[in-house]
Amino acid sequence: MQAQFGLAHLWQQGDIIIKGVAVLLLAMSLASWMVIIIKALDLRRWAAQARRTEAFWHSADFADGLDKLGSEPGNPFRALAVEGREASAHHHAQPQLHDSLDASDWVTRALRNAIDEATARLQSGLAVLASVGSTAPFIGLFGTVWGIYHALLAISAAGSASIDKVAGPIGEALVMTALGLAVAIPAVLGYNALVRGNKGVVMKLNRFAHDLHAYFVTGARVGAQGAPTKVIAMKKGA
């Protein structure tokens, strides 16, 4: 009796629709867990990189500051500093159309572009979690409806609603419902956690960009109280 309600038995007696739904839910689960693990590792790495930004401001010169930010590929804080430096240098290099913008606006534009690129990388993959979290319960519900339909067909063919006639189809229906929820719940929780972590990283990127803007435009970093603080050591590498 226990074997009749096992997953192996349900897989063997399920038709192509039930098997297709189960395979689809399994693929969605694997995709969501891959995104959760990869993005969680990315957030952990970016959080470690964010902690180096304060050491950047205590460097002897700009090149030393870049070294302290780290040389890992895809480091958004290093990319932000390099982009700001190049924008500041390029604005004064030769007369071009962008000369109609002052240095502050030009550096702001470059830093904002770098932040937008980093934000896009942060948010990549979240659409997968959102799609899985919103559709998996309904895909499981489709399997539930299909299992109940088979149960009704079994009752009609047998002329009675004995447990041995409907146990299999009803079991399929319950398993499909459970699978849909088991796939959707981790995806939703992972999505919420990653969005919250992304907001923290973006906040640190904006704060670092604000300090970089003050440095490249005025040669001073805005302090914690909003007052400009001269960065004498950093100006050696400007």
FENRAZI-V957923 format. One record per residue. RES is the residue in one small letter. SS is DSSP state (H for helix, E for strand, - for the rest). OMEGA is omega in degrees with one decimal (999 if undefined). Layout:
# FENRAZI-V957923
res=RES ss=SS omega=OMEGA
res=RES ss=SS omega=OMEGA
This chain:
# FENRAZI-V957923
res=m ss=- omega=179.9
res=q ss=- omega=-179.5
res=a ss=H omega=-178.5
res=q ss=H omega=-179.8
res=f ss=H omega=178.6
res=g ss=- omega=-178.3
res=l ss=H omega=179.4
res=a ss=H omega=179.0
res=h ss=H omega=179.6
res=l ss=H omega=177.8
res=w ss=H omega=-178.6
res=q ss=H omega=-176.6
res=q ss=H omega=179.2
res=g ss=- omega=178.3
res=d ss=- omega=-174.8
res=i ss=H omega=-179.7
res=i ss=H omega=-179.2
res=i ss=H omega=179.1
res=k ss=H omega=178.5
res=g ss=H omega=178.0
res=v ss=H omega=-179.6
res=a ss=H omega=179.1
res=v ss=H omega=179.2
res=l ss=H omega=178.7
res=l ss=H omega=177.6
res=l ss=H omega=178.6
res=a ss=H omega=178.6
res=m ss=H omega=179.0
res=s ss=H omega=178.9
res=l ss=H omega=179.8
res=a ss=H omega=-178.7
res=s ss=H omega=179.4
res=w ss=H omega=175.5
res=m ss=H omega=178.8
res=v ss=H omega=-178.8
res=i ss=H omega=-177.3
res=i ss=H omega=-177.9
res=i ss=H omega=-178.4
res=k ss=H omega=176.9
res=a ss=H omega=176.3
res=l ss=H omega=177.1
res=d ss=H omega=179.5
res=l ss=H omega=178.9
res=r ss=H omega=179.7
res=r ss=H omega=-178.8
res=w ss=H omega=176.6
res=a ss=H omega=176.7
res=a ss=H omega=177.9
res=q ss=H omega=179.8
res=a ss=H omega=-179.5
res=r ss=- omega=179.8
res=r ss=- omega=-174.7
res=t ss=H omega=179.2
res=e ss=H omega=176.3
res=a ss=H omega=177.8
res=f ss=H omega=-176.2
res=w ss=- omega=177.4
res=h ss=- omega=-178.4
res=s ss=- omega=-180.0
res=a ss=- omega=177.7
res=d ss=- omega=-174.4
res=f ss=H omega=-179.9
res=a ss=H omega=177.3
res=d ss=H omega=177.7
res=g ss=H omega=177.4
res=l ss=H omega=177.7
res=d ss=H omega=-179.8
res=k ss=H omega=176.1
res=l ss=H omega=-180.0
res=g ss=- omega=-177.9
res=s ss=- omega=179.6
res=e ss=- omega=176.8
res=p ss=- omega=178.9
res=g ss=- omega=177.9
res=n ss=- omega=-174.5
res=p ss=H omega=-178.7
res=f ss=H omega=174.7
res=r ss=H omega=178.7
res=a ss=H omega=179.0
res=l ss=H omega=179.5
res=a ss=H omega=-179.9
res=v ss=H omega=-179.4
res=e ss=H omega=178.2
res=g ss=H omega=178.6
res=r ss=H omega=-178.9
res=e ss=H omega=178.8
res=a ss=H omega=179.3
res=s ss=H omega=180.0
res=a ss=H omega=-176.5
res=h ss=H omega=-177.5
res=h ss=H omega=-178.3
res=h ss=- omega=-173.0
res=a ss=- omega=-176.6
res=q ss=- omega=-178.9
res=p ss=- omega=177.4
res=q ss=- omega=-177.7
res=l ss=H omega=-176.8
res=h ss=H omega=178.4
res=d ss=H omega=175.8
res=s ss=H omega=173.9
res=l ss=- omega=176.1
res=d ss=- omega=-175.6
res=a ss=H omega=-178.4
res=s ss=H omega=-179.4
res=d ss=H omega=-178.3
res=w ss=H omega=177.9
res=v ss=H omega=177.5
res=t ss=H omega=179.4
res=r ss=H omega=-179.0
res=a ss=H omega=179.9
res=l ss=H omega=179.2
res=r ss=H omega=177.5
res=n ss=H omega=179.5
res=a ss=H omega=178.1
res=i ss=H omega=179.4
res=d ss=H omega=178.2
res=e ss=H omega=178.4
res=a ss=H omega=178.9
res=t ss=H omega=178.1
res=a ss=H omega=177.2
res=r ss=H omega=177.5
res=l ss=H omega=-174.2
res=q ss=H omega=179.3
res=s ss=- omega=-179.2
res=g ss=- omega=-179.2
res=l ss=H omega=177.5
res=a ss=H omega=177.2
res=v ss=H omega=179.8
res=l ss=H omega=179.4
res=a ss=H omega=-179.8
res=s ss=H omega=179.5
res=v ss=H omega=-178.7
res=g ss=H omega=-177.2
res=s ss=H omega=-175.2
res=t ss=H omega=-176.5
res=a ss=H omega=178.4
res=p ss=H omega=-178.5
res=f ss=H omega=174.6
res=i ss=H omega=174.6
res=g ss=H omega=178.2
res=l ss=H omega=175.9
res=f ss=H omega=175.7
res=g ss=H omega=177.1
res=t ss=H omega=179.8
res=v ss=H omega=179.8
res=w ss=H omega=177.6
res=g ss=H omega=177.5
res=i ss=H omega=177.5
res=y ss=H omega=176.9
res=h ss=H omega=177.9
res=a ss=H omega=178.6
res=l ss=H omega=177.2
res=l ss=H omega=179.3
res=a ss=H omega=178.1
res=i ss=H omega=-179.2
res=s ss=H omega=-178.7
res=a ss=H omega=-177.5
res=a ss=H omega=-177.6
res=g ss=- omega=178.4
res=s ss=- omega=-178.5
res=a ss=- omega=178.7
res=s ss=- omega=-174.4
res=i ss=H omega=-177.9
res=d ss=H omega=179.8
res=k ss=H omega=-173.4
res=v ss=H omega=-175.9
res=a ss=H omega=-178.3
res=g ss=H omega=-179.7
res=p ss=H omega=178.1
res=i ss=H omega=176.0
res=g ss=H omega=175.7
res=e ss=H omega=-178.4
res=a ss=H omega=-179.2
res=l ss=H omega=179.7
res=v ss=H omega=178.7
res=m ss=H omega=176.6
res=t ss=H omega=-179.8
res=a ss=H omega=179.5
res=l ss=H omega=178.6
res=g ss=H omega=178.4
res=l ss=H omega=-179.3
res=a ss=H omega=177.8
res=v ss=H omega=-173.3
res=a ss=H omega=-173.1
res=i ss=H omega=177.0
res=p ss=H omega=179.9
res=a ss=H omega=179.8
res=v ss=H omega=179.6
res=l ss=H omega=178.1
res=g ss=H omega=178.2
res=y ss=H omega=-179.4
res=n ss=H omega=-179.3
res=a ss=H omega=-179.3
res=l ss=H omega=177.4
res=v ss=H omega=178.3
res=r ss=H omega=177.2
res=g ss=H omega=178.5
res=n ss=H omega=179.4
res=k ss=H omega=178.2
res=g ss=H omega=179.4
res=v ss=H omega=179.7
res=v ss=H omega=177.0
res=m ss=H omega=179.1
res=k ss=H omega=176.1
res=l ss=H omega=179.1
res=n ss=H omega=179.5
res=r ss=H omega=179.5
res=f ss=H omega=178.6
res=a ss=H omega=178.0
res=h ss=H omega=177.9
res=d ss=H omega=178.6
res=l ss=H omega=178.7
res=h ss=H omega=179.0
res=a ss=H omega=-179.3
res=y ss=H omega=-175.6
res=f ss=H omega=-177.2
res=v ss=H omega=-174.2
res=t ss=H omega=-175.0
res=g ss=- omega=-179.3
res=a ss=E omega=175.8
res=r ss=E omega=177.3
res=v ss=E omega=-178.1
res=g ss=- omega=-176.0
res=a ss=- omega=-178.1
res=q ss=- omega=178.5
res=g ss=- omega=-179.6
res=a ss=- omega=179.2
res=p ss=E omega=179.1
res=t ss=E omega=-178.2
res=k ss=E omega=178.4
res=v ss=- omega=-173.5
res=i ss=- omega=-178.1
res=a ss=- omega=-176.8
res=m ss=H omega=-174.3
res=k ss=H omega=178.0
res=k ss=H omega=-176.9
res=g ss=H omega=-177.6
res=a ss=- omega=999
